[in-house]
Amino acid sequence: MRGWWQEISDLVLPADCAGCGRPGGTLCDRCRGALRGTGARRVEPSPAPPGLPVVHAAVDYVDEARAVLLAHKERGALRLARPLGETLARAVRAACPGGGPGAGPRGRAAVGSGAVCGARPGMRPGAGPGARPRGGPLLLVPVPSARRSVGARGHDPARRIALAAASVLRADGRPARVPAVLCQRRRVTDQSGLDARQRRANVTGALGAVPGGGRLLVAGPVVVVDDLMTTGASLAEAARAVTAAGGLVIGAAVVAAPLTAINRN
C-alpha cells in the first residue's frame, strides 16, 4: 500500500530538490551534477573484511549525494531511482573498463571474450580456486534488504537503483540483468551504531541464495551492488553467498562511499 501511494504522490505533488531543498523539482541541475561526480574511484574500507571484492564507488557520501540517497532510501522519493541508477552504472562501468563480459556493439568487449572486470592481476575476487571467467550478460546482484525494512520503507532501495542501472547499461549496449537471487536467512540487527567488527559478526552467514538461484547465477559474471558502502561487511557477505551458490563475483559497485574509505585508484 505505502509503496504505490508514495509513487503516485511523488508524481503529482510539488517537490523540492532532494539534494539542496530548493524549489523547482525533485533534483536540480546542480545536484544532478554532484551525482555525476568526477569519475568513479576504487575504494576500500579500513579494515577491509575478508572476502571483499574490488569495490568502485561513483561519488563520495557527502553533501548533496548523501541527501539524495537518504531521500530515496528513507523518504521514498522514488523518482530519484533513475538518476541514482545512472550514477551506479558509472561505478559498474569503472569495474568493467573493457566493456565487460557480454558487452554489446557499443562496448569494447564481446560475448565470450573472457574479460574479467574489477579483478586484480592474477586474482578473481569472490571466485573459487580455478574458476574461469564467464561470458553472458552482466548480473547486478543487489545486497538484499530485510523484509521488515522493505515493509517499513515501502520499497527495496538497492534493488530499485540496480534495476535503473541495468536499464542504463542496456541502453549503452551492455546486456545487464538484476536477478533476484539473494535473501536474508536470519534476522540481523540494525547496522547503525555498530563498528566494523560488530557489523561483520552481525551479517556473516546471514545471506543465502533463493531456491533455484544457482541456475540464474550461471548466466554470467556477477557485480555485487549497493547504494552505499561503509565497512564493506554487507558487500563481502553478499559476495560470499553468491559464490557459495555457484556465481562468479568479479567486483562490487556502489553509488557512494565515505571519504574515510581508502582511495585505491
Backbone hydrogen bonds in HBPLUS format (Angstrom, degrees):
<---DONOR---> <-ACCEPTOR-->    atom                        ^
c    i                          cat <-CA-CA->   ^        H-A-AA   ^      H-
h    n   atom  resd res      DA  || num        DHA   H-A  angle D-A-AA Bond
n    s   type  num  typ     dist DA aas  dist angle  dist       angle   num
A0005-TRP N   A0001-MET O   3.22 MM   4  6.35 159.7  2.26 152.0 158.2     1
A0006-GLN N   A0002-ARG O   2.92 MM   4  6.06 156.1  1.97 150.0 156.2     2
A0007-GLU N   A0003-GLY O   3.09 MM   4  6.33 156.7  2.14 146.0 152.3     3
A0008-ILE N   A0004-TRP O   3.00 MM   4  6.22 159.4  2.04 149.2 153.5     4
A0009-SER N   A0005-TRP O   2.95 MM   4  6.08 171.4  1.96 153.1 155.9     5
A0010-ASP N   A0006-GLN O   2.86 MM   4  5.90 148.8  1.96 145.8 154.7     6
A0011-LEU N   A0008-ILE O   3.04 MM   3  5.24 133.9  2.26 100.3 112.8     7
A0012-VAL N   A0008-ILE O   3.13 MM   4  6.43 146.5  2.25 149.9 159.1     8
A0013-LEU N   A0009-SER O   2.98 MM   4  5.50 159.0  2.02 145.4 148.9     9
A0025-GLY N   A0015-ALA O   3.18 MM  10  5.37 136.1  2.38 152.0 154.6    10
A0017-CYS N   A0022-ARG O   2.73 MM   5  5.29 174.7  1.73 155.7 155.6    11
A0021-GLY N   A0017-CYS O   2.82 MM   4  4.70 139.5  1.99 127.4 137.5    12
A0018-ALA N   A0026-THR O   2.78 MM   8  5.78 162.4  1.81 150.6 145.6    13
A0032-ARG N   A0028-CYS O   2.87 MM   4  6.07 150.4  1.96 151.4 161.2    14
A0033-GLY N   A0029-ASP O   2.94 MM   4  6.11 148.7  2.04 141.4 149.2    15
A0034-ALA N   A0030-ARG O   3.08 MM   4  6.43 140.7  2.24 135.1 145.9    16
A0035-LEU N   A0031-CYS O   3.12 MM   4  6.43 143.9  2.25 141.0 149.1    17
A0036-ARG N   A0032-ARG O   3.23 MM   4  6.60 132.7  2.47 135.4 147.8    18
A0036-ARG N   A0033-GLY O   3.06 MM   3  5.04 130.1  2.32  93.3 107.1    19
A0037-GLY N   A0033-GLY O   3.28 MM   4  6.68 142.0  2.43 142.5 151.5    20
A0041-ARG N   A0057-ALA O   2.86 MM  16  5.51 156.0  1.91 160.1 160.7    21
A0057-ALA N   A0041-ARG O   2.84 MM  16  5.51 160.5  1.88 163.0 163.3    22
A0264-ARG N   A0042-ARG O   2.71 MM 222  5.11 167.6  1.72 146.8 149.4    23
A0043-VAL N   A0055-VAL O   2.91 MM  12  5.68 155.0  1.97 143.6 152.0    24
A0044-GLU N   A0262-ILE O   2.95 MM 218  5.05 133.1  2.18 133.9 146.1    25
A0262-ILE N   A0044-GLU O   2.78 MM 218  5.05 148.7  1.88 153.6 145.9    26
A0052-LEU N   A0049-PRO O   3.31 MM   3  5.88 147.8  2.42 141.7 138.3    27
A0252-ALA N   A0054-VAL O   2.81 MM 198  5.98 141.5  1.96 165.7 161.6    28
A0056-HIS N   A0252-ALA O   2.98 MM 196  6.37 148.1  2.09 136.9 144.9    29
A0254-VAL N   A0056-HIS O   2.93 MM 198  6.36 154.5  1.99 159.0 164.5    30
A0058-ALA N   A0254-VAL O   3.23 MM 196  6.71 147.9  2.34 147.7 155.8    31
A0059-VAL N   A0255-VAL O   2.98 MM 196  6.29 149.2  2.08 151.0 160.9    32
A0257-ALA N   A0059-VAL O   3.22 MM 198  6.79 140.5  2.39 149.4 159.9    33
A0062-VAL N   A0060-ASP O   2.94 MM   2  5.62 131.8  2.17 105.5  91.1    34
A0061-TYR N   A0257-ALA O   2.84 MM 196  5.20 146.9  1.95 129.8 129.7    35
A0066-ARG N   A0062-VAL O   3.22 MM   4  5.02 163.6  2.25 109.7 112.9    36
A0067-ALA N   A0063-ASP O   3.01 MM   4  6.31 161.2  2.05 155.0 160.8    37
A0068-VAL N   A0064-GLU O   2.88 MM   4  6.10 159.8  1.92 156.1 161.1    38
A0069-LEU N   A0065-ALA O   3.02 MM   4  6.20 167.0  2.04 151.5 154.8    39
A0070-LEU N   A0066-ARG O   3.03 MM   4  6.21 161.9  2.06 150.7 155.7    40
A0071-ALA N   A0067-ALA O   2.92 MM   4  6.07 152.5  2.00 144.1 152.1    41
A0072-HIS N   A0068-VAL O   3.02 MM   4  6.25 157.0  2.07 151.4 156.7    42
A0073-LYS N   A0069-LEU O   2.89 MM   4  6.00 165.4  1.92 149.8 154.6    43
A0074-GLU N   A0070-LEU O   2.78 MM   4  5.46 159.7  1.82 143.4 150.1    44
A0075-ARG N   A0071-ALA O   3.22 MM   4  4.87 134.3  2.44 108.1 120.4    45
A0077-ALA N   A0071-ALA O   3.08 MM   6  5.65 165.4  2.10 133.9 135.1    46
A0078-LEU N   A0076-GLY O   2.90 MM   2  5.36 123.1  2.23 110.3  93.5    47
A0080-LEU N   A0077-ALA O   3.10 MM   3  5.94 162.8  2.13 121.4 126.8    48
A0081-ALA N   A0078-LEU O   3.05 MM   3  5.67 168.1  2.07 118.4 122.2    49
A0084-LEU N   A0080-LEU O   3.00 MM   4  6.09 160.8  2.04 156.1 162.4    50
A0085-GLY N   A0081-ALA O   2.72 MM   4  5.78 142.3  1.86 141.3 152.3    51
A0085-GLY N   A0082-ARG O   3.08 MM   3  4.93 117.4  2.49  92.9 108.6    52
A0086-GLU N   A0082-ARG O   2.93 MM   4  6.26 149.3  2.03 151.5 159.9    53
A0087-THR N   A0083-PRO O   3.07 MM   4  6.33 148.9  2.17 139.0 147.1    54
A0088-LEU N   A0084-LEU O   2.87 MM   4  6.16 160.3  1.91 148.7 153.8    55
A0089-ALA N   A0085-GLY O   2.88 MM   4  6.03 153.2  1.95 145.0 152.4    56
A0090-ARG N   A0086-GLU O   3.30 MM   4  6.60 140.9  2.46 136.5 145.0    57
A0090-ARG N   A0087-THR O   3.11 MM   3  5.33 128.8  2.38  99.7 112.5    58
A0091-ALA N   A0088-LEU O   2.99 MM   3  5.16 121.0  2.34  99.9 114.8    59
A0092-VAL N   A0088-LEU O   2.98 MM   4  6.36 153.0  2.05 151.7 160.0    60
A0093-ARG N   A0089-ALA O   2.88 MM   4  6.13 157.2  1.93 147.5 153.5    61
A0094-ALA N   A0090-ARG O   3.02 MM   4  6.24 149.5  2.12 139.7 147.7    62
A0095-ALA N   A0091-ALA O   3.07 MM   4  6.37 140.5  2.23 138.7 149.1    63
A0095-ALA N   A0092-VAL O   3.03 MM   3  5.02 122.9  2.37  94.3 109.3    64
A0096-CYS N   A0092-VAL O   3.04 MM   4  6.33 122.0  2.39 136.8 152.6    65
A0096-CYS N   A0093-ARG O   2.96 MM   3  4.85 137.4  2.15  94.1 107.1    66
A0118-GLY N   A0095-ALA O   2.40 MM  23  4.34  91.7  2.16 148.2 159.9    67
A0099-GLY N   A0096-CYS O   3.03 MM   3  5.51 156.9  2.08 126.8 127.1    68
A0103-ALA N   A0100-GLY O   3.14 MM   3  5.66 145.7  2.27 143.4 138.9    69
A0104-GLY N   A0173-GLY O   2.38 MM  69  4.53 127.0  1.64 141.9 161.4    70
A0107-GLY N   A0104-GLY O   2.88 MM   3  5.20 145.8  2.00 109.8 120.8    71
A0113-SER N   A0110-ALA O   2.96 MM   3  5.33 140.5  2.12 142.7 137.4    72
A0123-MET N   A0120-ARG O   2.91 MM   3  5.22 160.4  1.94 140.5 137.1    73
A0127-ALA N   A0124-ARG O   2.98 MM   3  5.47 161.7  2.01 138.1 139.8    74
A0131-ALA N   A0128-GLY O   3.10 MM   3  5.57 155.5  2.16 139.9 137.4    75
A0138-LEU N   A0175-PRO O   2.99 MM  37  6.24 164.3  2.02 146.2 141.2    76
A0177-ARG N   A0138-LEU O   2.92 MM  39  6.35 154.1  1.99 159.0 165.3    77
A0139-LEU N   A0221-PRO O   2.86 MM  82  5.96 170.4  1.87 169.8 169.5    78
A0223-VAL N   A0139-LEU O   2.87 MM  84  6.16 162.2  1.91 159.8 162.5    79
A0140-LEU N   A0177-ARG O   2.81 MM  37  6.08 170.7  1.82 173.1 169.8    80
A0141-VAL N   A0223-VAL O   3.03 MM  82  6.23 158.0  2.08 140.4 147.5    81
A0225-VAL N   A0141-VAL O   3.00 MM  84  5.87 159.4  2.04 125.7 130.2    82
A0143-VAL N   A0225-VAL O   3.01 MM  82  6.38 141.8  2.16 169.2 178.5    83
A0149-SER N   A0146-ALA O   2.98 MM   3  5.21 123.3  2.31 102.2 116.9    84
A0150-VAL N   A0146-ALA O   2.98 MM   4  6.36 159.3  2.03 158.1 164.3    85
A0151-GLY N   A0147-ARG O   2.89 MM   4  6.10 159.0  1.93 149.9 156.0    86
A0152-ALA N   A0148-ARG O   2.96 MM   4  6.09 151.6  2.04 138.5 146.0    87
A0153-ARG N   A0149-SER O   2.89 MM   4  6.02 159.3  1.93 150.2 155.6    88
A0154-GLY N   A0150-VAL O   2.71 MM   4  5.48 140.8  1.86 141.4 152.3    89
A0160-ARG N   A0156-ASP O   3.01 MM   4  6.15 163.3  2.03 161.4 166.8    90
A0161-ILE N   A0157-PRO O   3.02 MM   4  6.23 162.1  2.05 154.1 158.3    91
A0162-ALA N   A0158-ALA O   2.91 MM   4  6.06 155.1  1.98 144.9 152.5    92
A0163-LEU N   A0159-ARG O   2.92 MM   4  6.15 155.9  1.98 151.7 157.0    93
A0164-ALA N   A0160-ARG O   3.19 MM   4  6.46 154.3  2.26 141.8 148.3    94
A0165-ALA N   A0161-ILE O   2.87 MM   4  6.16 154.6  1.93 149.7 157.3    95
A0166-ALA N   A0162-ALA O   2.89 MM   4  6.13 157.3  1.94 151.0 156.6    96
A0167-SER N   A0163-LEU O   3.12 MM   4  6.33 152.3  2.20 141.9 149.0    97
A0168-VAL N   A0164-ALA O   3.07 MM   4  6.39 153.1  2.15 146.1 153.0    98
A0169-LEU N   A0165-ALA O   2.94 MM   4  6.23 160.5  1.97 152.9 158.1    99
A0170-ARG N   A0166-ALA O   2.91 MM   4  6.12 158.4  1.96 149.2 154.9   100
A0171-ALA N   A0167-SER O   3.05 MM   4  6.24 154.6  2.11 144.5 151.2   101
A0172-ASP N   A0168-VAL O   3.13 MM   4  6.38 129.2  2.40 136.7 150.1   102
A0172-ASP N   A0169-LEU O   3.04 MM   3  4.98 132.6  2.27  93.9 107.5   103
A0174-ARG N   A0169-LEU O   2.86 MM   5  5.19 161.0  1.90 146.0 142.7   104
A0173-GLY N   A0170-ARG O   2.95 MM   3  5.04 159.7  2.00 108.8 112.0   105
A0181-VAL N   A0179-PRO O   3.11 MM   2  5.62 120.9  2.47 106.7  90.6   106
A0210-VAL N   A0181-VAL O   2.79 MM  29  5.41 148.9  1.88 137.9 145.9   107
A0183-CYS N   A0208-GLY O   2.91 MM  25  5.69 151.1  2.00 162.5 171.0   108
A0208-GLY N   A0183-CYS O   3.03 MM  25  5.69 151.6  2.11 158.8 166.5   109
A0185-ARG N   A0206-ALA O   2.61 MM  21  5.35 165.1  1.63 159.2 163.8   110
A0194-LEU N   A0191-GLN O   3.04 MM   3  5.58 160.8  2.08 139.4 139.6   111
A0199-ARG N   A0195-ASP O   2.87 MM   4  6.08 154.3  1.93 157.2 165.2   112
A0200-ARG N   A0196-ALA O   3.06 MM   4  6.29 157.1  2.12 148.0 153.6   113
A0201-ALA N   A0197-ARG O   3.11 MM   4  6.39 164.2  2.13 149.6 153.4   114
A0202-ASN N   A0198-GLN O   2.89 MM   4  6.00 145.5  2.01 140.9 151.1   115
A0203-VAL N   A0199-ARG O   3.09 MM   4  6.29 149.3  2.18 150.0 155.0   116
A0204-THR N   A0200-ARG O   2.92 MM   4  5.77 143.8  2.06 152.8 161.1   117
A0206-ALA N   A0203-VAL O   2.87 MM   3  5.10 161.1  1.90 138.0 135.2   118
A0213-GLY N   A0210-VAL O   2.81 MM   3  5.13 155.3  1.87 141.5 140.2   119
A0215-ARG N   A0212-GLY O   3.20 MM   3  5.64 133.5  2.43 107.6 118.0   120
A0216-LEU N   A0213-GLY O   3.06 MM   3  5.25 127.6  2.34 100.9 114.5   121
A0217-LEU N   A0213-GLY O   3.11 MM   4  6.40 145.3  2.24 148.3 158.4   122
A0219-ALA N   A0216-LEU O   3.37 MM   3  5.83 164.7  2.39 110.8 114.9   123
A0222-VAL N   A0248-LEU O   2.86 MM  26  5.75 167.3  1.88 158.4 155.1   124
A0250-ILE N   A0222-VAL O   2.86 MM  28  5.88 170.1  1.87 163.9 164.5   125
A0224-VAL N   A0251-GLY O   3.08 MM  27  6.53 150.5  2.18 152.8 147.1   126
A0253-ALA N   A0224-VAL O   2.91 MM  29  6.40 150.5  2.00 155.4 163.8   127
A0226-ASP N   A0253-ALA O   3.24 MM  27  6.79 141.3  2.40 147.7 156.3   128
A0256-ALA N   A0227-ASP O   3.19 MM  29  6.52 150.5  2.28 142.5 150.9   129
A0229-MET N   A0256-ALA O   3.13 MM  27  6.61 153.0  2.20 154.3 162.5   130
A0236-ALA N   A0232-GLY O   2.98 MM   4  6.14 160.7  2.02 152.8 158.2   131
A0237-GLU N   A0233-ALA O   3.01 MM   4  6.19 157.0  2.06 146.5 152.7   132
A0238-ALA N   A0234-SER O   2.91 MM   4  6.09 157.2  1.96 147.0 153.4   133
A0239-ALA N   A0235-LEU O   2.91 MM   4  6.12 158.3  1.96 148.1 154.1   134
A0240-ARG N   A0236-ALA O   2.96 MM   4  6.19 153.5  2.03 143.9 151.2   135
A0241-ALA N   A0237-GLU O   2.97 MM   4  6.22 160.5  2.01 149.6 154.2   136
A0242-VAL N   A0238-ALA O   2.95 MM   4  6.18 158.6  1.99 151.3 157.0   137
A0243-THR N   A0239-ALA O   2.99 MM   4  6.13 166.3  2.01 150.0 153.8   138
A0244-ALA N   A0240-ARG O   2.87 MM   4  6.06 157.5  1.92 150.0 156.6   139
A0245-ALA N   A0241-ALA O   3.14 MM   4  6.30 135.1  2.36 136.7 147.4   140
A0245-ALA N   A0242-VAL O   3.12 MM   3  5.20 131.7  2.37  96.5 109.5   141
A0247-GLY N   A0242-VAL O   2.89 MM   5  5.18 158.1  1.94 148.8 141.8   142
A0246-GLY N   A0243-THR O   2.98 MM   3  5.11 161.5  2.02 107.8 113.1   143
A0261-ALA N   A0258-PRO O   3.03 MM   3  5.65 161.5  2.06 116.2 121.8   144
